[in-house]
Amino acid sequence: AVGNPNYLSIKKIKREKFKSKIGAVSLDYPQYDKSNFEVIKIIKDFTKRNSGVKFYFSLHPDLDKSKYLEKINGRNIKLWGHGKDKGGWMEQVKKSDFLVVHNTTIALESLKFQIPILRYKDNTSAVMSVPEKNFSNSKELEELLSGLKGKENYGVEYYETYLKNFHQPKKISIPDCYKKIILEIANR
């Protein structure tokens, strides 16, 4: 892909030691309801043993909110976007220490923020070009976060993965680069 038209460029972010205080959770499309409910269950179980971590959940726009409202509750678990949250969901991701996803492309866009992306892995998981930090239960999620705790410069692999996924042109804006490529193809 040619860059990300939402960003003119990406700069390496020098991060201090990793802390796991705030996690952003992006839930998937309706066809992944079963996986979404499993992610919620895992995180609820995780927060019982790890009271110092707070999770903000974002529902995919196509999800039936009524099916999720009663499940996204509990200690340190909050549904994002009840009109009180400022900015878009990506602003919350940017302010978070890590991101939890299953198959959503939010993972690719979040590479820009150079925070750990932890993926719930099950038999419906799609291939994604993000660093392999996968879990299938709360113990594995806890191990992933423990392994990151105190790690310095943890964002480098996400910066490098962003550059592998998105070509960032040097002397032309990304929208202009798209136009140039499309015109070249159209004129063949």
C-alpha positions as CSV (number, residue, x, y, z in Angstrom):
1,A,0.0,0.0,0.0
2,V,1.1,3.6,-0.6
3,G,1.2,5.3,2.8
4,N,-1.8,6.0,4.8
5,P,-3.7,9.1,3.4
6,N,-4.6,10.1,7.0
7,Y,-1.0,10.8,7.8
8,L,1.6,12.8,5.8
9,S,4.5,11.0,7.4
10,I,5.4,8.9,10.4
11,K,8.2,9.6,12.9
12,K,9.8,7.2,15.2
13,I,8.5,7.8,18.7
14,K,11.1,7.3,21.5
15,R,9.2,5.5,24.3
16,E,10.3,5.1,27.8
17,K,9.7,1.9,29.7
18,F,6.4,0.1,28.9
19,K,3.6,0.4,31.3
20,S,0.3,-1.4,31.1
21,K,-2.2,1.0,32.7
22,I,-4.6,1.7,29.8
23,G,-5.7,-0.8,27.1
24,A,-7.9,0.1,24.1
25,V,-10.0,-2.8,22.8
26,S,-11.4,-2.6,19.2
27,L,-14.2,-5.2,18.7
28,D,-14.8,-6.7,15.2
29,Y,-17.6,-7.0,12.7
30,P,-20.9,-8.8,13.6
31,Q,-19.7,-12.1,12.0
32,Y,-17.2,-12.2,14.8
33,D,-19.6,-11.9,17.7
34,K,-18.5,-15.1,19.2
35,S,-14.8,-14.0,19.2
36,N,-15.8,-10.5,20.5
37,F,-17.6,-12.1,23.4
38,E,-14.6,-14.3,24.1
39,V,-12.3,-11.2,24.1
40,I,-14.7,-9.5,26.6
41,K,-14.7,-12.6,28.8
42,I,-10.9,-12.8,28.8
43,I,-10.5,-9.2,29.7
44,K,-13.0,-9.4,32.5
45,D,-11.1,-12.4,33.9
46,F,-7.8,-10.5,33.5
47,T,-9.0,-7.5,35.4
48,K,-10.1,-9.6,38.4
49,R,-6.4,-10.4,38.9
50,N,-4.9,-7.1,37.6
51,S,-6.8,-4.2,39.1
52,G,-4.3,-1.6,37.9
53,V,-5.2,-1.9,34.2
54,K,-8.2,-0.1,32.7
55,F,-9.8,-1.1,29.4
56,Y,-11.8,1.1,27.0
57,F,-13.9,-0.9,24.5
58,S,-14.9,0.4,21.1
59,L,-17.7,-1.4,19.1
60,H,-17.5,-1.8,15.4
61,P,-20.2,0.5,13.9
62,D,-22.1,-2.5,12.5
63,L,-22.4,-4.3,15.9
64,D,-25.8,-4.5,17.6
65,K,-25.0,-2.3,20.6
66,S,-27.7,-3.8,22.7
67,K,-26.0,-7.3,22.6
68,Y,-22.8,-5.7,24.1
69,L,-24.0,-3.2,26.6
70,E,-24.6,-5.7,29.4
71,K,-21.4,-7.6,28.7
72,I,-19.0,-4.6,28.7
73,N,-19.2,-3.7,32.4
74,G,-17.2,-4.4,35.5
75,R,-14.2,-3.2,37.3
76,N,-11.9,-1.2,35.1
77,I,-13.9,-1.9,32.0
78,K,-15.7,0.9,30.1
79,L,-17.5,1.2,26.8
80,W,-15.9,4.2,25.0
81,G,-18.1,6.7,23.2
82,H,-21.0,7.5,25.5
83,G,-20.9,11.2,24.3
84,K,-18.4,12.1,27.0
85,D,-15.2,11.0,25.2
86,K,-13.4,13.7,23.3
87,G,-12.0,13.1,19.8
88,G,-12.4,9.9,17.8
89,W,-11.5,6.4,18.8
90,M,-8.0,6.7,17.3
91,E,-7.4,9.5,19.9
92,Q,-8.2,7.0,22.6
93,V,-5.9,4.4,21.0
94,K,-3.1,7.0,20.8
95,K,-3.5,7.8,24.6
96,S,-3.5,4.1,25.5
97,D,-0.5,1.9,26.4
98,F,-1.5,-1.0,24.2
99,L,-4.3,-2.2,21.8
100,V,-6.3,-5.4,21.9
101,V,-7.8,-6.6,18.6
102,H,-9.0,-9.7,16.8
103,N,-9.3,-9.1,13.1
104,T,-10.0,-5.4,12.8
105,T,-7.9,-3.2,10.5
106,I,-7.6,-0.7,13.3
107,A,-4.5,-2.8,14.1
108,L,-2.8,-1.6,10.9
109,E,-3.8,2.0,11.4
110,S,-2.6,1.9,15.0
111,L,0.9,0.9,14.0
112,K,1.5,4.7,13.6
113,F,1.2,5.1,17.4
114,Q,3.9,2.5,18.0
115,I,2.2,0.8,20.9
116,P,1.9,-3.0,21.4
117,I,-0.9,-4.6,19.5
118,L,-2.1,-7.7,21.2
119,R,-4.3,-10.0,19.1
120,Y,-6.9,-12.5,20.2
121,K,-6.2,-15.6,18.2
122,D,-8.8,-18.2,17.4
123,N,-9.9,-20.4,14.4
124,T,-11.3,-17.3,12.7
125,S,-8.2,-15.1,12.9
126,A,-7.1,-13.5,9.7
127,V,-3.5,-13.0,8.6
128,M,-2.3,-9.5,9.5
129,S,1.1,-8.0,9.0
130,V,1.6,-6.9,12.6
131,P,4.1,-8.2,15.2
132,E,3.1,-11.6,16.6
133,K,1.8,-10.9,20.1
134,N,-1.1,-13.3,20.3
135,F,-3.3,-14.7,23.1
136,S,-6.2,-17.0,23.4
137,N,-6.9,-16.8,27.2
138,S,-6.4,-14.4,30.1
139,K,-3.2,-16.2,31.3
140,E,-1.6,-15.7,27.9
141,L,-2.7,-12.0,27.9
142,E,-1.1,-11.6,31.3
143,E,2.1,-13.2,30.1
144,L,2.3,-10.9,27.1
145,L,1.8,-7.8,29.2
146,S,4.3,-9.1,31.9
147,G,6.9,-9.7,29.1
148,L,6.5,-6.1,27.9
149,K,6.7,-4.6,31.4
150,G,9.6,-2.3,31.8
151,K,10.8,-2.9,28.2
152,E,12.4,0.1,26.6
153,N,12.1,1.2,23.0
154,Y,9.3,-1.3,22.5
155,G,7.7,0.8,19.7
156,V,10.5,0.2,17.2
157,E,9.1,-3.0,15.9
158,Y,5.7,-1.3,15.3
159,Y,7.4,1.7,13.5
160,E,9.3,-0.8,11.3
161,T,6.1,-2.8,10.6
162,Y,4.3,0.4,9.6
163,L,7.0,1.2,7.1
164,K,6.8,-2.3,5.7
165,N,3.0,-2.0,5.3
166,F,2.8,1.5,4.0
167,H,5.2,3.1,1.6
168,Q,5.8,6.7,2.7
169,P,6.9,8.7,-0.4
170,K,9.6,11.3,0.3
171,K,9.0,14.2,-2.1
172,I,5.3,13.9,-2.8
173,S,2.2,13.8,-0.6
174,I,0.4,10.5,-0.2
175,P,-2.8,11.7,-2.0
176,D,-0.7,13.0,-4.8
177,C,1.2,9.7,-5.0
178,Y,-2.1,7.9,-5.2
179,K,-3.2,10.2,-8.0
180,K,0.1,9.7,-9.9
181,I,-0.1,5.9,-9.7
182,I,-3.8,5.9,-10.8
183,L,-3.0,8.1,-13.7
184,E,-0.1,6.0,-14.8
185,I,-2.3,2.9,-14.7
186,A,-5.1,4.7,-16.6
187,N,-2.8,5.9,-19.3
188,R,-1.4,2.4,-20.1
